[in-house]
Amino acid sequence: MSDYSASLDIPAHFKRQFSTSWDMVLQQQNQKFANAGMTAADWTAKDYIWQDLDVVLARETTGQRFGDTNPQEISGGARRGSMRNFDIPVVRDKWDNQWLERQAIPDGDVISTMKAAANRQLDDVFIAAAIADAVGGADPYTTAIPLPATSQIAVSFVGPGQTAGNYPLTPWKILEATIRLEKAEIDPTQEECYLAISPKQKYELAAYVANATNDYWAEIIGNWLKADSMGTPSKLMGYNVIMTNRLPYVSASTTRTCVAFTRRAFKVSPIIQSLTIDRLPMKRNAIQFLSQMAFGAMRSLDPGVQLIACTETV
């Protein structure tokens, strides 16, 4: 059986089909990314500047018809976000021609592999925006802005009745994150809030239920675990749970950093990408699929983010 052509051209119809399928997958990923933050549709260049204003006060008027306004001085600076660039290359041997046609579907081997790579990078960019110092301040917006101590829940945080020590993820730590958000006028019952954890924290919560002396917490967490096991995820104490393996882990202290946050605490860019499918003459005419992507995330509301340190043993 002959190859596609004497010139080894990759059929144009295959390129179109593969590109359509990949675009569809990326749209789904973009939606997941956007759901966790506020999409800045005008973030189309490398850098993006967001005005970081102080709290503005509302002043009561007492019925006067005329008079001067009493403006409030705004001393806020700005936040700067930068897109990050990534290549997702997959190379297959020239003799995989008979396999090529099957890759134009969304669940094909190549698209599935590229999707997993994109997932990991999306998580990394978002987690870095949550945990690392933000950048902003006055022009030229290069001042490092760390998360304040009020946005960090220590690994040694204990709830009522708990003895001193380091703890994994507990209902008391989640409740503490909620209380801190509420103090910042962020109500998880009124806006979309998320809790990013690793699979180990899910295990620790299950262990908490199994050994619980508090029936109230056991019921709440047990209901969430039950819904999750049945494929109908529900909220955990007001949070949409994001399961990820990309959260920072410090092996020396066996500590994982989880993140509770409100959607409006982040600005995210649309995903920009270009796809090429080519032969590589210097690689014995191997077939290369290359998606070149750019996307970014920035923290724009520090009180809307809570880092939760949790013990985690492998």
Residue pairs with C-beta under 8 A, 6 or more apart in sequence:
3 97
4 10
4 11
4 97
8 94
8 279
8 285
10 100
10 277
10 278
10 279
10 287
14 100
14 101
14 104
14 277
15 277
17 104
18 103
18 104
18 110
18 111
18 275
18 277
18 289
19 275
21 104
21 105
21 106
21 108
21 111
22 111
22 114
22 275
22 291
24 106
25 106
25 111
25 114
25 115
26 118
26 271
26 273
29 115
29 118
29 119
29 122
29 271
30 270
30 271
32 122
33 122
33 126
33 268
33 271
33 295
33 297
34 268
34 270
35 192
35 263
36 126
36 194
36 242
36 263
36 266
36 268
37 126
37 263
37 265
37 266
37 267
37 268
37 297
38 263
38 264
38 266
38 267
38 268
38 300
39 267
39 268
39 269
39 270
40 48
40 50
40 267
40 268
40 269
41 270
42 48
43 81
43 83
43 267
43 268
43 269
43 270
43 296
44 269
44 270
44 272
45 83
46 82
46 83
46 294
47 80
47 81
47 82
47 83
48 80
48 81
48 82
48 83
48 267
48 269
48 296
48 298
49 78
49 79
49 80
49 141
50 78
50 79
50 80
50 81
50 136
50 267
50 298
50 300
51 76
51 78
52 76
52 77
52 78
52 79
52 136
52 300
53 74
53 76
54 74
54 75
54 76
56 72
56 74
57 72
59 70
77 136
77 137
77 138
77 141
77 143
78 136
78 137
78 138
78 139
78 141
79 134
79 135
79 136
79 141
79 145
79 267
79 298
79 299
79 300
80 135
80 136
80 141
80 142
80 298
81 129
81 135
81 267
81 269
81 296
81 297
81 298
82 296
83 269
83 272
83 294
83 295
83 296
84 121
84 125
84 294
84 295
84 296
85 292
85 293
85 294
86 118
86 121
86 292
86 293
86 294
87 290
87 291
87 292
87 293
88 114
88 117
88 118
88 290
88 291
88 292
88 293
89 288
89 289
89 290
89 291
90 110
90 113
90 114
90 288
90 289
90 290
91 280
91 283
91 286
91 287
91 288
91 289
92 99
92 100
92 110
92 286
92 287
92 289
93 284
93 286
93 287
94 279
94 284
94 285
94 286
94 287
96 287
100 287
102 108
102 109
103 109
103 110
103 111
103 289
105 111
110 289
114 289
114 291
118 291
118 293
120 246
121 293
122 295
123 244
123 246
124 246
125 295
125 296
125 297
126 266
126 268
126 297
127 196
127 244
127 246
127 247
127 248
127 259
128 297
129 266
129 297
129 298
129 299
130 196
130 259
130 261
130 266
130 299
130 305
130 307
131 147
131 248
131 257
131 259
131 307
133 144
133 145
133 146
133 147
134 144
134 145
134 146
134 298
134 299
134 300
134 302
135 141
135 142
135 143
135 144
135 145
136 143
136 145
137 143
137 145
145 302
147 299
147 302
147 305
147 307
148 302
150 180
150 303
151 180
151 302
151 303
151 305
151 306
151 307
152 306
152 307
152 309
153 173
153 176
153 177
153 180
153 306
153 307
153 308
153 309
154 309
155 166
155 167
155 253
155 255
155 309
155 310
155 311
156 164
156 165
156 166
156 167
157 167
157 172
157 173
157 176
157 309
158 164
158 165
158 167
158 172
159 170
159 171
159 172
159 173
159 175
159 176
160 172
162 170
162 172
166 255
166 311
167 173
167 310
167 311
168 200
168 201
168 204
168 310
168 311
168 312
169 197
169 201
169 204
169 205
169 258
169 308
169 310
170 204
170 208
171 208
171 214
171 217
171 220
171 221
171 237
173 308
173 310
174 195
174 236
174 237
174 239
174 260
174 308
175 237
176 306
177 195
177 260
177 306
177 308
178 188
178 237
178 238
178 260
180 303
180 306
181 187
181 188
181 193
181 260
181 262
181 303
181 304
181 306
182 188
183 303
184 303
184 304
186 193
186 262
186 303
186 304
188 237
188 238
188 239
188 262
189 238
191 262
191 263
191 264
192 240
192 262
192 263
193 238
193 239
193 240
193 260
193 261
193 262
193 263
194 239
194 240
194 241
194 242
194 259
194 260
194 261
194 262
194 263
195 236
195 237
195 239
195 240
195 241
195 242
195 258
195 259
195 260
196 241
196 242
196 244
196 247
196 258
196 259
196 260
196 261
197 241
197 242
197 243
197 244
197 247
197 258
198 243
198 244
198 245
198 247
198 249
198 256
198 258
198 312
199 243
199 245
200 256
200 312
201 256
201 258
201 310
201 312
202 225
202 228
202 243
204 310
204 312
205 221
205 224
205 225
206 221
206 225
208 217
208 218
208 221
209 218
209 221
209 222
209 225
212 218
212 221
220 236
220 237
221 236
223 234
224 234
224 235
224 236
224 241
227 233
227 234
228 234
228 241
233 241
235 241
239 260
247 256
247 257
247 258
247 259
248 256
248 257
249 255
249 256
249 257
249 312
254 311
254 312
254 313
254 314
255 309
255 310
255 311
255 312
256 309
256 310
256 311
256 312
257 307
257 308
257 309
257 310
258 307
258 308
258 309
258 310
259 305
259 306
259 307
259 308
260 305
260 306
260 308
261 304
261 305
261 306
262 301
262 304
262 305
264 300
264 301
264 304
265 299
265 300
265 301
265 302
265 303
265 304
265 305
266 297
266 298
266 299
266 300
266 301
267 297
267 298
267 300
268 295
268 296
268 297
268 298
269 294
269 295
269 296
269 297
270 295
271 293
271 294
271 295
272 293
272 294
272 295
273 291
273 292
273 293
273 294
274 291
274 292
275 289
275 290
275 291
275 292
276 288
276 289
276 290
276 292
277 287
277 288
277 289
277 290
278 287
278 288
278 290
279 285
279 286
279 287
279 288
280 286
280 287
280 288
299 305
